[in-house]
Amino acid sequence: MSEQPTDQDTPGTASHDPDRPAALLELMATGWAPREEDLPLEHPAARYRAVRRAALAARFRGERLVVPTGGYKTRANDTEYRFRPSTEFAHLVGSHEPDAVLVVEDGRSVLYQAPVMDRSTPAFFTDRVYGELWVGPRPSLEATQALLGVETRPLEELEKLSGPARVVRGYDSRVEALFETDEQADVELTQFLSELRLVKDPHEVAELQKAVDATVLGFEDVVRQLGEAKATSERWVEGVFNLRARVEGNDVGYGSICAAGAHACTLHWTDNDGPVRDGELILLDMGVEGHELYTADVTRTLPVSGTFTPRQREVYQLVYEAQEAGIAACRPGADFLEPHRAAMRVLAQGLERLGVLADAEAALAEDAQLYRRYTLHGVSHMLGLDVHDCAHARQQTYRKGPLEVGYVLTVEPGLYFQPDDLTVPEDLRGIGVRIEDDIVITEDGCRNLSAALPRDPDGVEEWMRGLMA
């Protein structure tokens, strides 16, 4: 008998794995029952994804289009981050398997995906990355095709293709190397796929609503646990919300911002290692990513004690009024930046009343924009499969374009008075407030997907009392 391969000859093994004798390898390759599989029903989103693929084919008629999902990324040594498919691939296909590739050509879509692992070779129990005894079995090609409604072929057949193609870059260098590509042509493909996600179909809006509803539950969990957070740190808040995200969805949609006290003045505070104290505010910017990868993005700024101080309430009320103005500006045909402009006008006028700005109108002038020292960021971004969705869309169709029915965007004004900012009254320093909701544009205006979470200061205090009792 020829010598059987050892652990050094198989992929996915680690330096600390024990040697595997030939007798063990021979034993492991035999004695397995035949696989039995009931094919799943077609996924409810399959028909929507088919429409998207048809739109893609129509836009680049006669060309080969390649959309990879990407593979595992190393976290440290021989451990990987949890896999998440590329956004473009998820939007068009829905498979969560790594290394898969969608090819669209001549109006036909083919998904290339790794088939069920053959147990006649050692990899199924030696490969830590893909071996089914380590990570579970892959879905069969037949089950994938039935579920997703797209023709599915073995991944190895992709290598038979060659020649010119447009490829979504940045996810799989091996796939990019298979084809003759042009950088500008590939950019145009990615732009189109970003713009294809601007208008959400009914299924997408429903998935976003599920993610928001789970996020609301997560905020409720956090308020109930504020006592434990005060005894520990912001990390308790992060952990409580993460539990809800994993139970209700796939994960968090982005790193949770749990910023107590002056940490709220750091826009993307994700260290979450500071104290949580009565008398201070805690800014919570968090979102659950659902099972189909659509994410919520919601922010509330809460008094840790359950009651705002007079000065905190004054700042919070101003941000709330700015958000109200921004949401009121969300309507079909409005300029995308109109919610931002509406909110900034309210904030600038309020900053004048607070004694922070000497002249609101002068501060609002396009060649000055002095209010931005305290507002820092824009009010809106698109929301969907990415927390900052449609990021590769052209300016004229996104930031400088009109709002359309089916757009989902955030409205999130904020005020941030840095603890060392000598231009603001001393009793304002260290206060940071942001309020953020997820808004879908409708025929008659808009709808707040996250309206179940109170926003006005009285409503926030009443809501917190009910949860903290």
N, C-alpha and C positions, 0 to 999 in steps of 0.2 A: 504493500500500500504506500502511495506517495505521502510525503509528510504534509500534514494539514497546516493551514495558516495558524499563526499565533496572534496574540493581541497586538503585536507590533505591526502586523500586516493588515489590520482592518481599521477603517476610519472611525473617528469619534471616540477613541480610547484615551484614557488619561494616564499620566505617569504613575499614579498610585494604584492602578488596576492590577490585580493579581494575574500571573500567567495562566493561560487556559490550555491544559493538556489536549493533545489530539483526540484522546478518547472522549473528553468532554465535548469538544466541538462536534464530533461525529454523533454523539448522543443528542445534542441540542438540535440537530438538523432533522431529526426524525420523530415520529410518534405524535404528530399534531392532528387533531380532528379537522375535517374540512370546514371551511368558513361557510356560515349560513348568513344570508343578508336579505332583509326585506327592503326594497327600494323606498326611499322617502317620497312623500308628496312634494310637488313643486312649491318652492318658497313663495310667500305672498308678494315679495318684492321682485320676483323674477321677471314679471311682465314689464315692470318699470325699467329694470336694467336693460331689457331687450330694446326698449325704445331709445335709451341712451346710446347703446351700441349702434343702432340704426342711424341715429343722428351723427355719430362719429364717422361711420362709413360714408354717409352722404356728403359730409364736409370735405373728406379727403378721398373722393371717388377715384378708384383705379390705383390706389397706393396701398402698400403694406404698412400697417400700424401695429406697434409692439408695445405692450403695457405690462411690465413686470411687477410683481408684488414685493420683491425683495426677500432677503433671508434673515437668519439670526444675526444679531450683533453681540459681540463679546462684551461682557460686563467686566470680567476679571478672569484671566487665565483660561480655565476650561468651563466657565459658567457664562450663560447667555442671558440677555434681557428677555422678558416675555415677548413673544413675537406679536407684532401688529402689522397687518397688511398695509401696503401703500394706499394712500387715499384715492388716487385715480383708479387703481385696481379694484378697491372695495366698492367704489361707486358704479363700476361697470360690470362687476362679476359677483361679488359677495362671498367668495371663498376666503377662508382664513388660513389656508395652508401655505407654508413658506415655499419660496423658490418657484412658484407657479408663474405662468406667463400667458397673457391673452394676446392673440394675434387676430387682427381684423383685416380682411382682404377681400376685395370683390364682393362686398356686402355680406360676407360670411365670417362668423366669429368662431374661433377654436381656442379652447382653454387647454394648455399643456400643463399637466400636473403629475407629480410623482405617484405611481400606482402603489397599491398595497405591497409592503415589503415581502420579498420572497424568503421564506424561512429555511431554504436549503443552504443559505450562506450565513456566516456568523453575525453579520452586521445587525440583524434584528435584535440580538441580545448583547452585542458588544459596543454598539454605537450609542454613545450617551446623548447625542444631539437628535438623531432620527430613529434610533432603534425602538421598536414598539414595546419591548419590555422595560424600557426606560421612560418613554414619553407617551405610550399608548399607540394603538394602531391608526394608520391613516385611513381616511374614507376611500372606498374604491372609486375607480373612474366612473363606473356605472351609477353608483349612488350620487356622486357629484353631479353628473349630467342630469339625473332625474331631479335633484334638488334645485339646481341653479338654472336649468333650462338652456344650457349651452353645450355644444358638442365638446367632449373632453377626450384628449388623447394622452398617451404616456409622455412624460417630460423629455425623455431621451429623443423623441422624434423631432423636437425643436431644432436639434443640431443638423437636421437634413435641410433646413431652410438656409438660404444665404441671399446675398444681393442687397439692393438698396431698400431702405425702410426708414420710417420715422419711429423713433424710440423715446419713450419717457425715461429720461436719464436720472441718474443719482440713486437708483435702488439696486441695480444688479450689473456690475461691470462685466461679468461673463456673458450676459445677454447682449449688452451693448457691443461687445467684441465680435459677435456673430454676424453683424449686419454692416453694410455700408451706410453711414449716416452723415447728415449735414447738420451742423450745430443750429443754424437758424431754423431749419425745417423742424428740428426737434423742439425748439423753443415754441414755435407756432402750435405744435401738437399739445404741449403742456398748457399753453395759454387757452386753447380751445376747451380743453378738459376742465380748466378752472372756471371758465365762463359757462360751461354746461351745468355747473353746480350752482350758479347764481339763483336760479328759480327752483325752489323745492317743490316736488310733486306731493300729492296728498299723503303718500306713504312716508315720505321723509319728514313732513311736518308732524305726523303722528309719532314717529320715532323720536323726534326732538321733544315732543310733549312728554313721552315716557321718561326720557332722560331728565327733563326738568322736574317732573313729578317725583322721581327718585331723589333728585337734589333737594327738593323741599323737605323730604323725609330726613335727609342728612342734616340739614340745618336744624330741624327739630331735635334730632339726636344730640347735636352739639350743645344747644341751649340747655337741655336736660343735664348735660355733663359739665357745665361750666364750673360747678363746685370742684370737681376733680381736676379741671384745668387750673384752677387757682392754686390747688395743692401741688401741682406739678409744673406744667409749662404749656406753651402753645402746641407742643407736640401732641398733647392729649387730644386737643381739638382735631388736629390733622388725622390722628389715628382713628378717632371716632367716625369722622366723615369717610375715611378710606374704607372702613368696614362696610358702611352702607353702599359705597360704590362697587365693591366686589360682590356683595350679596345681590344687589339690584341690577347690576350691569356688568360690563367688561372690566372697568377700572375707573380711575379718575381721568378726566379728559385732558388734564394738565396738572402741573404741580400746584397743590393747594396753597393758597396764601392765607395764613392764619396770623394776622399781624396785630398784636396788642400794643396799646400805648403809642409811643412815637414810632414804632416799627410800621405803623400804618402809613407813614410818610414815605416809605420805600415802596415803590410801585409793585415790584415783583419780589416781595419778601417771602422766600420759601425755606429759609433756614428753620423757621418756626421753633426756635429754641429759647424764646424769651419768656419772662413771667407774665401771668395774667392776673391783673389786680383790680379790685373794686375801685370805683372812682374813675376808671379809664374806659376807653372804647376799645373794641376789638373789631378789626376789619376782616371779614371773611369773604374771600373770592374763591369759589369752589364750584366744581361741576362734575356730575356723573357722566361717564361715557357709557352709552347703552350697549346692548349685546350686538347691535348692528353698527356700532362705532360712532353714532351721532352723539354729540356732546352738548350738555348744557353749559352755561357760563353765567353764574349769578353771583352778585355781591350784595352783602348787607353789612352795615356797620352798626354794632350793637353795644349798648352800655353793659359792661360786665356785671354790674350790680342789678341790672334790670330797669334802671331809671337814669335818664339823661340829667346831667347838671345843666343849669340854665345856659351856660356858655356853649356846652356841647350841643344842646338842643338848638341854639341859634345857628350854629354852623350846619347842623344836620338839616334843619328846616330849609336853609338856603339851597343846599344840594338837592333836596327833595323837590323844591320848586323848579330848579333848573332841569331836573329829570322830567318833571311833568311837561315842561315846555318842549323838551326834546322829543318825548313820546307823541305829543300833540302834532309835531311836525312830520311824523311818519305817515305818509300817505302815498298812494300811487302817483307817479309823475313828479313828485317832489325831488329836488336835487339831493343826492346822497348826503351831502354835507349840511343840509338845512337843519337836521336835528342838532348837529354840533353847534352851528351858529346860534340857534335858538337858545340852547343851554348856556353858551358862553355869554350871551347878552345878560341873562339873568344872573349869572355868577359875577360878572363884572360890576353890575349895579349893586349887588349885595356886598361885594368887597368894598365898594365906596361907602356903603352904610356902616360897615364894620370899621372903617377908618384905615383900611389897608391900602386902597387906591385913592388918590386925590381926585381923579376925574375919570369916571367909567368910560365916557365916550372917547376921550383921548386914548385911554388904554386899549380900547377896541379897534382903533385905527389899524388898517392893514399893515402900515409901515412901522407899527409900534408893538402891538399885541402884548402889552406889559402884564396883562392878567395871567399870562401863561406861566409866570413864575410860580403861581399858586394852583393852577389847574393841570399843568404838565402834559396831559395826553388828550388825544381825540376822544370823542364821545361814542363813536360807533365802529364796529367791524362786522363783517359777515360771519355767520355761524353755521356749522353743519357737521360734516365728517371731521373737519379740523376746527379747533377753537377759533383760529383766525382763518376762516375758510376762503377759498377762491383767491388765494394770495398771488397767483400768477396771472390773474386776469388783467387785461389792459386797463390803463387809467380811465380811458374814455367810456369803458363799459362798467366800471366799478366806482372808484372814488370820484370821478368827474361825470358820472352818468346818473340817470334818474332811477328812483326806486320803482320796482315793478311788483305786481301781485305775485306772491310766492317767495319773495326775498325774506330771509330771516337775519336779523341784525341785532346787535346789542345797543342799548342806550345806557351809558355809564358815566355821567359826570362825576367829578370829584374835586375836593379842595384839600390841599396838603400844606400845612404850615410847619415847616421844618423846625426842629427843636432849637436850632442855632440861628434862626432867621431874624435878624434885628429889624427888618422892615415891617414886622407885624407886632401887634400888642403882645406883651409877655404872656398873658393868660390864654392866648391862642396857640402859642408855640407847642409843637408836639401833637397837635390834633390833626388827624387825617380821616376824611370821610369820603366814601364812595358808595353809590347805590347803582346797581346794575340789574337790568332785566332783559329778557330775550323776547324780541318783538317780531311777529310775522306780519307782513304787509298783506292786507285784504282788499277786496273791491271797494269797500266803503271806508277804508282808513287803515287800522291795524288792530292786532290782538296781542295782549301781553300773555305769553305762555307761562310766565312765572308769577302771575298775579296772586296765586295762593299764598305767597309770602308777603306779609304786610310791609308797606314802605313808609307811610306817614309816621311821624314820631309817636303819636298817641297809640296808633295801631301796633307799632313795634313793642311798646311797653306793655300793652295789654296782652299781646301774644306771648311775650316772655313770661309774664306773671302766670299765665295758664300752664306753661311748660315747667316752670321752676317751682310750682306749688308742691 
